[in-house]
């Protein structure tokens, strides 16, 4: 029987310096990875067709994703999780 691996991924809508509070949230909630969206920037956040993010994981790895469609963002997040876990 094949064992399924589950990953716990969080999301954070942040303003200002988003890395430090996002890292703290990842650790506090014991997440495997987290995607933080800078909601105070143009072309990002809830009311936009595009978004940008910083992905962090429990090893300290960080990847910044520039503005792109939300579908592209989802693919970037899947790649981030799949390629290094």
N, C-alpha and C positions, 0 to 999 in steps of 0.2 A: 504494500500500500504506500502510495506517495504521500509524504508529509507536506502539508501546506504551511507556508510561512506567512504570518500576518505582520503587517507594519502599521504602526499608529502614526498618522500624519495629522498635524495641526495646521491651522490657518490663523493669521493675525492681521487685522487691519490696523495699521500704525501711522502715526504722524511724527514728523521730526526725524531724529536719529532712530532708525527702526531696528538696527542690529542688536543693540544691548538688551532692550526689553523683549525682543523676540527670542534671543538666546536664553534669557531667564525663564520665559514661558515654556520653551522646549524642555528645559531641565525640571522645572516645577511640575509639569504635567507628565514627565517621563515619556516624551514622544521620541519616535525614531527620526523624524524629520518635521520641518515646519516651513510653510510658505508665508512670507510677510509681504503684504501689499502696502505701498505708500499712498494712502488715500488722500493726502494733501497735495499731491502733484497733479498737473494737468494730464489728461488722457490716461488716468489710472483710477481704480476704485469702482464703486458700485454703479454710478450713473454714466459710465463710459463703455464704449464698445471695445476698447483696448484696456490693457492692464500691464503692469510691470511688477516685478517681485524680486525678493532675495530669498533663496532657499538655503536652509541650514540643516545639518544633520548632527547626530549625537557625537560624531567624531570631531566636530569643529569645522567640517568642510562647508564651504560657502560658495554659492553660485548666484551671480546677479543676472537677471533676465531683463533686457531692455523692453520698452513698450512693444507689444505685439497683440494679436487678437487673443481673446480669451480661450479659444480652441487651441491655438499654438501654445499658450501658457500651460494648458492642461497636459499637452504632449511633452513639454519641457520638464514638468514636474514628474511625470511617469518615467522619463529617461533618467532624471536625477536619482530617483529611488531605485530603479531597476539596475542601472549600470554600476552602482557602488554598494549594493547590499546583498 
